[in-house]
Every structure is written in C-alpha cells, then in structure tokens.
Amino acid sequence: MTYESRPADGTHYAASLTLEPQSERLTWTALPGQDSVLVRTPYGVDPADEAETLLELLNRHCPLLPTERFHALSKRISVRYVSAEEKARAQGCRADGEACTYTVFPCAIDYKKDVCAIYITGGRDSMSSPRCDAPMNIRAEVTPVKPRAGLFFFRRETPPAFFRIAFPDACPENYRDGDLEYSVNERWRIPVTRGMMERGEFYVRTDRKPVLTARNAGIRLTEPRRNV
C-alpha cells in the first residue's frame, strides 16, 4: 500500500481526541463511515509538523496499516489504524501508554489503487483538537541512609554516606531509559534505566542529597518533602 498526504477538507473529519484516564481509551469525533489513523509521538510533538517524515516511514515500514495495536515506525513515532466499524463497536481504541502525545487523522483507502490518503490537520483548539497530551505521573522518594556509630547508649547518627532513591509504584509500561536522571553535587548527571525503576530502589553513595529530574516533558515527578 502507498500512503499519500492530503490537506484537510470538510468531507474528511476526525477531531476532539480525548484520553479517558479510567479506561485508558482514546475517543474522538469523526464523520459517519470515516476511518482514522492514530499517531503516537513524544510529548508535545505535533506529527503534522513532520508530515513528510510520517509518510516516508509509513511507505517504508507499513505494507498494510497496523490494526489492533500501535506499531512503531521509529523510536519517536507509532501508528494505528481504526476503521469506522471498529470505532463504532469499541467506542474508540486503547491507548499505548503515557508521557506522549496522541493525534488522530482522518484517512480514506482506495483498495483498487492500493492507496491510503491521510488528511493532515495541524494545530489545536480548546474544543476540537485532533491531539491530546498524556502525561505520566511517577512518585519518587529520595531519603538519606544514616548509619549509627558507637556502642549501645552511646550510639549516635553520623552524616549520611548513602541516599536511597525509591519508586513506590510499578514501573510504567512505556518508561524508557533516561526519562529520569539524577545529579550528584550539581555535576554528574546519571540516567535512571528501566531496570533501576523495575527494582523499585537503588542507592547513591554521596553525602549530599541527589536531585531527581525528568528529561521527558510528559513526566510529572512527585517527591514528598522531607527534612534531610
């Protein structure tokens, strides 16, 4: 199948894209009988700004439009086709994780010519945006490990030699290596890998509290305030 881009027009319409947090389902408004292509990009990225790249990747990697799940065209872009019948039956489709942006484009397939036309719409407004952002919430705790020195009643706390960085919740399904990083002494920046997240905790040898930050704009990092 060959993919072509067309400018948006009044006869092809798909917008008002929304992610329902409880069901993790994407819903949108489309004309009756209108098929759609869902595109997943990094948080805040509008695939309409990279339409040529999207079409090139589709023509290179998708002899058929992927159904049932999102298919990765590259590290940054995934796509999924939803027919009008499936949309009506399932009331949309399941999302593919958080810390990303979803966009819906109307499409029309000419099976005789084996061509799929994708109608590119850019921008957004408050009422009928074809895009929606899906932030990811990650809870983290950074606490000192304070050893004690001395014997019995004379034991006393010594300055911390280690800090514990813990993640109370399960590792998000689409967390990628380096989405979070921590810095030590305002100099070294170390990425947090998926394996570190899955273990639930790790320790940093330092006498100063490490600073945990998000490198992915879609991550909302929460850390309880503690006195160190």
N, C-alpha and C positions, 0 to 999 in steps of 0.2 A: 504494500500500500504506500502511496505517495501522500505526503502532507503538504498542504498549502495554507498560507495565512490570508485572511480576508479582513477588510475593515468592518467594524461593527455596523449593523444596519437594523432597521426596525422589524425585519422579518426573522431575525435570529436574536434571541434574548436569553440571558442567564445572569442573574444578579442576586442581591440580598443574601449573600452567603453568610451562614451563621454556624458556629460550633456549639452544640449543646453539651455543657460540661458533664451532666449526669450520665447521658447515654454515649458520650464521645462520638456523636454522629454529626455529620455535616448536612445541613439542609440549605436549599436555595430555591429561588423562584425562577421558573422557566416557562416558555410558551408551551401549550399542549403539543405533544409529539416531538419536542425539542431534545435532542441528545446533547450531552455535555462532556467536557474534558476537565478534570480537576488537576491542578498543578500544585505541587508542594515545593516551596523554596525556603532558603534561610529566612529567619525572622526579619520582616520589614522589606523584603525584596519583592518588587513587582515584576513578574515574568513578562509583562507587556513591554518592559524596557529592554528585555533581552529576547525579543520575539525571534530574531534570526537564529540565535543560539538554540532556542527551544525547537524550532523547525528542523535545524540541522541535526540535532540529537535524535529527534523522532524519526527522521528519514534514515538515520544511520543504525538505530538500535531497535526500532519497532516495526517489523513487517506487518504486525497486527496490533491494534490498540489493546493495551492490557486491561482486563476486567477483573473483578472480584477483589483486587488489592492494588496498592500503589506499586509501580515498577520504577526502579531507579535508572535514570538515564545518565546520571553523573553523580558526583558527591554532593552536588548542590540542588539538583532538580529531579523530582519524581512525578510520575503522571498516572492517571487512572481514568478509564472511560466509563461513563454511566449512561446507559440508554434511557430513553424516555420511559420505557416499560419498567426497567429496574427502579428508576427514581420513584415512579408512582407506587410500585409494590413495596419498596423498602423505606419510602419517605426520605430519600437521600442516600448516603453511604457512610460507612465507618471511617473515622479519621485515622491518620497514621502517625500518632504521637504529637508531642508539643514542642515548644521552643522553635516554632516555624511559622510560616505564613501559607495559607491556602488561597487559591484563586480558581474561579470557575469561568470557563469559556464555552459558549455555545459552539456546536460543531454539526456538520452535515456530511454524510458519507454517500458518495456516488459509487455504488458497487459495480456498475457496468464499466466505469473508467478506473475503478480501484483507487479513488482519490478521496481523501478526507480534508474538508475545508474547515479550518479553525478560525472563528471570528474573534479577533483580538480586541479587547476593550481594556483601556488603561485608566488609572486614577481610581478615586473612590469618593463617595459622599456618604453622609450620615444615614441616608435612607435606603439606598440601593447599591451598595458597594459589591463588586464581584470578588472582593478579597476580605479575609478575616485573619487576624493575628491570633496565634495560640501560644500564650506564654506558659512556661514551665515553672512550677514552684518547687524549690529544693530547700529543705531545712538542714541546717548545719550547726554544730556546736564545737566551739574552739575553747578548750579548757586546759589549765596547767596541771601537770603531774608533779606534785610537791613531795619529794622524799623527806623523811624524817631522820635526824641524826641523834646519837646519844642512847642512853640506856634507861628503860622504864620511865620513872617520873621526870627524868632529865631530858627526855627526848624533845626535840624542837624541829620545827619545819625549816628547811633550807631553801634557798632560791630555786625556782623550777629549772630543771635541766631538760625537760621534755614538755611538749604540748600535744594534747590529743585532739585530733580533728575527726569528728564523728558525724555520720549521716543516719538519723533515726529511721528514716523511711527506706523502702525498697528503691533500688537503682531504677530510674526511669528507663523505659524500654528503648528510647531513641537517644539516650545520652551518648555523646561522642567524646573520645579522648581530648582533653584540653578545653572542654566547655567551661570548666572551672580551673582556676590556678591559685596557688598561694605564694606569697612573697615572704622572705625572711630578711630581717634587718634592712628592709627597704632596698635590697639589692637583688637577691636571687628570686627569680620567678619560675616556679615549678608547676607543670601541668598536672591536674588530677585525672588519672586514667579511669577508664570504666572499671578495670579490675579493682582499683582502690575504692571506688564507690560501692562495688558489689560486696567487698569485705565488710563494709559498714564503718570502718575506722582505720586510722593509721596515726603514727606518732612522728613528730618532728623534733629533732634534737636542737634546742635553742633556748636561750634564757629570755627571749622577747617573744611576745605573742605574734604568731604568724597572721598575716592578713589574707583572708579568703575573698576572692573576687570572681565575677562571672565574665568570661570572654564572649559568651553568646548573648546577644542583646535580648533574646527571648527568655532568659532565665531570671526568675525573681528569687533572689537568695535571701533567706531569713535566718538570723542568728540571734539567739537570746542574749540580752545584755547581762554581762557578768562582771564582777569585780575581780581583777587579776592581781 
